[in-house]
Amino acid sequence: MSDPIYMSREGILKLEAELKRLKFTERPKIVAEIKRTMELGDLSENAEYHAAKEAQRHMERKLADLELKLSRVQLIDIDSIPKDKAYLFAKVLVKDQSSGEEIEYTLTPPDEADVFEDKISVKSPIGAALLGKGEGEKVEVQVPKGTINYEILKISRE
């Protein structure tokens, strides 16, 4: 059996909503498109039909991947995670020691990372460097552009 995928309730609900959307909204659209293109005649030279069938294969792969992921998901009890250190689902306010810029990251499992919301994976260079650290600690992070030195100003939970 594959390793479990640890997620928050919010992350699991997001996956379930995506699965439902694909199954009950997107899949019927593709089936209707296949039916419509079949009525156009000779399937061997029907580019629309072949495109719809390819879209169906792609959709079925996505559905299978989502179902597999959901079968491996294990809910993380956020309340049981210590709040004094930078662990999963902690909001970590850091200060870049060279620029003085302050940034707040939320540490998440890899499947819930979203750079646009400053939700970073604990497996990313910054997430891994912050993991387990406490307020006032300094961390050095190796990133593709070089080295970043952060000071952890505050750790909180939602």
C-alpha distance (Angstrom), angle and dihedral (degrees) to the residues before:
residue distance angle dihedral
M1 . . .
S2 3.79 . .
D3 3.78 124.8 .
P4 3.79 116.4 -87.3
I5 3.79 120.6 -101.7
Y6 3.80 110.7 -135.1
M7 3.79 116.3 -144.9
S8 3.77 142.6 159.4
R9 3.81 121.7 -110.7
E10 3.82 87.8 -104.7
G11 3.81 91.3 54.1
I12 3.80 92.4 48.7
L13 3.82 91.8 48.7
K14 3.81 89.6 51.3
L15 3.82 91.3 53.0
E16 3.80 91.9 46.7
A17 3.82 91.2 49.9
E18 3.80 90.9 50.5
L19 3.82 90.9 49.3
K20 3.81 90.9 49.8
R21 3.83 91.8 47.8
L22 3.79 92.3 50.7
K23 3.81 94.2 45.5
F24 3.78 100.0 43.2
T25 3.81 104.5 28.1
E26 3.80 111.0 22.6
R27 3.82 100.0 34.4
P28 3.86 94.1 53.5
K29 3.83 89.4 50.0
I30 3.80 90.6 54.9
V31 3.81 92.7 45.9
A32 3.82 89.7 51.2
E33 3.81 90.3 48.8
I34 3.82 91.4 51.1
K35 3.80 90.4 50.0
R36 3.81 91.3 48.0
T37 3.81 93.3 49.5
M38 3.82 92.5 46.5
E39 3.79 88.1 61.2
L40 3.80 90.2 59.3
G41 3.80 91.3 78.2
D42 3.80 133.0 -122.4
L43 3.80 106.1 50.2
S44 3.81 95.1 -164.4
E45 3.80 91.5 69.6
N46 3.81 98.6 29.0
A47 3.82 106.4 113.7
E48 3.82 92.5 -178.9
Y49 3.80 90.8 55.8
H50 3.82 92.4 49.5
A51 3.81 91.0 47.9
A52 3.82 90.9 50.9
K53 3.82 91.1 48.6
E54 3.83 89.9 50.3
A55 3.82 89.7 50.0
Q56 3.81 88.2 51.1
R57 3.84 91.7 52.0
H58 3.79 90.3 49.1
M59 3.83 91.1 48.4
E60 3.81 92.9 49.6
R61 3.83 90.4 50.6
K62 3.82 90.4 51.5
L63 3.81 91.0 48.3
A64 3.81 92.1 49.1
D65 3.83 91.0 48.9
L66 3.82 92.1 49.5
E67 3.81 92.7 46.9
L68 3.81 90.8 49.4
K69 3.79 91.3 48.8
L70 3.82 91.8 48.9
S71 3.82 90.3 49.4
R72 3.82 88.9 57.5
V73 3.81 98.0 43.2
Q74 3.76 119.6 118.6
L75 3.80 119.2 -168.9
I76 3.78 115.2 -122.5
D77 3.80 114.7 -139.8
I78 3.79 98.0 -135.3
D79 3.82 92.4 -169.1
S80 3.81 90.7 63.1
I81 3.82 94.0 58.1
P82 3.83 113.9 99.1
K83 3.79 111.5 -108.0
D84 3.81 100.2 -152.7
K85 3.80 96.4 73.5
A86 3.81 137.3 46.8
Y87 3.79 101.7 -90.5
L88 3.80 132.9 142.1
F89 3.81 114.7 -39.3
A90 3.80 92.9 9.7
K91 3.77 117.3 138.8
V92 3.78 105.8 -133.9
L93 3.79 120.2 -164.3
V94 3.79 109.9 -157.5
K95 3.77 134.3 -179.8
D96 3.80 120.2 -143.2
Q97 3.80 103.2 -129.4
S98 3.81 94.5 -148.3
S99 3.83 101.6 43.5
G100 3.81 100.0 25.7
E101 3.82 88.8 -131.2
E102 3.80 116.4 148.8
I103 3.81 119.5 -143.5
E104 3.80 130.0 179.0
Y105 3.80 116.6 -146.8
T106 3.78 128.2 -175.0
L107 3.80 112.4 -145.4
T108 3.81 112.3 -135.3
P109 3.78 141.2 167.3
P110 3.83 111.3 -89.4
D111 3.82 93.4 -100.7
E112 3.81 92.7 57.5
A113 3.81 99.3 46.6
D114 3.81 115.5 125.3
V115 3.80 116.3 174.1
F116 3.81 91.7 -165.0
E117 3.82 89.1 62.6
D118 3.84 93.9 39.1
K119 3.81 89.5 -112.2
I120 3.79 104.6 145.4
S121 3.77 130.4 -171.7
V122 3.77 118.6 -111.5
K123 3.82 83.9 -131.1
S124 3.82 93.7 58.9
P125 3.83 116.6 96.6
I126 3.82 93.1 -105.9
G127 3.81 94.6 40.8
A128 3.81 92.4 48.5
A129 3.82 91.5 48.4
L130 3.83 92.5 50.8
L131 3.81 95.9 43.5
G132 3.80 112.6 113.8
K133 3.80 94.9 4.2
G134 3.80 124.9 126.6
E135 3.79 137.8 -141.2
G136 3.80 113.6 -67.7
E137 3.81 93.8 23.9
K138 3.77 120.9 125.5
V139 3.78 122.6 -137.8
E140 3.76 132.9 -167.1
V141 3.80 115.0 -147.3
Q142 3.79 126.0 -164.9
V143 3.80 108.6 -146.8
P144 3.82 129.6 168.1
K145 3.82 90.6 -95.1
G146 3.82 93.1 52.1
T147 3.78 133.3 -92.3
I148 3.81 127.7 -18.4
N149 3.79 121.5 -165.4
Y150 3.78 115.2 -154.8
E151 3.78 133.6 -177.6
I152 3.79 114.9 -151.9
L153 3.80 106.6 -127.9
K154 3.80 101.5 174.4
I155 3.79 141.5 0.2
S156 3.81 119.9 -158.7
R157 3.79 142.6 156.7
E158 3.79 129.6 -136.6
